[in-house]
Amino acid sequence: MTTTRTTTTGTTTSRTPAARTTTRTDPMRQTPGETTERATERTATASHTPPDAERLRRWRLVLGADSADSTECALTGQDAAMDGALDALYGGGTAKKPNGRSTGARSAGLGASAPSVARWLGDIRTYFPSSVVQVMQRDAIDRLGLSALLLEPEMLEAVEPDVHLVGTLLSLNKAMPETTKETARAVVRKVVEDLERRLESRTRATLTGALDRSARISRPRHRDIDWDRTIRANLKNYLTLPAPDAATTAGSTGTTGATGTVVPERLIGYGRSSRSAKKDIVLCIDQSGSMAASVVYASVFGAVLASMRTLSTRLVVFDTAVVDLTDQLDDPVDVLFGTQLGGGTDINRALAYCQSRITRPADTVVVLISDLYEGGIRDEMLKRVAAMKASGVQFVTLLALSDEGAPAYDHEHAAALGALGAPAFACTPDLFPDVMAAAIEKRPLPIPDKEYQP
């Protein structure tokens, strides 16, 4: 059985039939936890290594011990330590489940010892940058079934927090002992605060502008006039002016043609910020297991939107049941621990609840975040979407809200929603503010890669 290795050789390679690829770092770069003196020494050694020997060293790190006999290259020092950390996850040997029993497959070798795994997590944080550490942690959880070990506080203190780890912790929430929950909340809070710092300022700036533009007023001050909309609204008032006298204009303009003007009987202007909510936002989030990353990002965005006084934000999560978490939006960590990843999906029931809470259809944006694998009544779901749109609701369907790439989703349901004027597409966190701004202003949505959309 072949496996994928993550190395620090400055190259990208794959050793799996599925061609899974991970990112390498420059061997000359100082790694986290490494002293400046050690980095300088390693750089100097590498710079004086003959080209052929350096090439063999890189291939030896890429291939691993089991497949690198032909290189005849022996690793020493930090290279040997890095190779050992990689070999524990991707190398040969008989894999063991967390309970210590052999799986019979040739795979990783972390074994079942929690202290051993904790030391390994510390080692990879020493030898590799955080982006590579996150990939290796994810592989360890997926390939070795180490989820149960995350229920131990000392393990959580050793991991590198990221969105995918948060998703794993949320899926284990109900099985988590009380001694671990505080540590888990600290890990989740660290990730959430980092996301808020990255996403909040742009979201606020983008949506504040959209809200000001969406609130049109008929008697604006001069600086608040929307000239484009004003001219279009007054084209019926176009007047043709008499042609000027040819004797007075021929020498200067060379033309005697008539001119015209638009008489702006009705001015349209931008509204100003007010204390009352201008738009109602309903985030309806599928909390099935495949939507873990989307749940994390949506909870953070929900908290940001709820903090804007010109928006009234409601957050609803669902599987086969529906839970309204609006009261917890002031703390996205509470929102996340209020979710229960996994289980079935009843989109129709969730939309029925959201529809019952809409009081101002023309000023409401409903955002459904789901892979559309419906376990409820499909025709009723589509009828609800059609009814909401007919009442004036802006309906947005996101197949995913994450950076994970193309999601798996129900193509038939996505096509049906598209036919209703509610196109379904995947959205990255960076694009989400622009999508919301377009929905608030009732403009066409900025759908990415339309050729790949249903």
Salt bridges, closest charged atoms under 4 A:
GLU34 OE1 - ARG42 NH2 2.89
ASP52 OD1 - ARG55 NH1 2.87
GLU54 OE2 - ARG57 NH1 2.89
GLU54 OE2 - ARG58 NE 3.17
ASP66 OD2 - ARG106 NH2 3.78
ASP79 OD2 - ARG57 NE 2.65
ASP83 OD1 - ARG5 NH2 2.70
ASP83 OD1 - ARG60 NH1 3.06
ASP87 OD1 - ARG5 NH1 3.93
ASP139 OD1 - ARG20 NH2 2.64
GLU160 OE1 - ARG125 NE 3.33
ASP162 OD2 - ARG138 NH2 3.86
GLU178 OE2 - LYS181 NZ 3.53
ASP194 OD1 - ARG197 NH2 3.77
GLU200 OE2 - ARG204 NE 3.23
ASP212 OD1 - LYS278 NZ 3.49
ASP224 OD2 - ARG221 NH2 3.32
ASP224 OD1 - ARG272 NH2 3.10
ASP226 OD2 - ARG216 NH1 2.63
ASP226 OD2 - ARG229 NE 3.91
ASP228 OD2 - ARG232 NH2 2.83
ASP280 OD1 - ARG360 NH2 3.03
ASP324 OD2 - ARG314 NH1 2.52
ASP331 OD2 - ARG189 NH2 3.03
ASP334 OD1 - ARG185 NH2 2.60
ASP346 OD2 - ARG349 NE 3.94
ASP363 OD1 - LYS279 NZ 3.52
ASP379 OD1 - ARG378 NH1 3.46
GLU380 OE2 - LYS383 NZ 3.93
GLU404 OE2 - HIS164 ND1 3.14
ASP410 OD2 - HIS413 ND1 3.63
GLU412 OE2 - ARG378 NH2 3.79
ASP430 OD1 - ARG198 NH1 3.67
ASP434 OD2 - ARG202 NH2 2.69
GLU441 OE2 - ARG213 NH2 3.03
GLU441 OE2 - ARG443 NH2 3.30
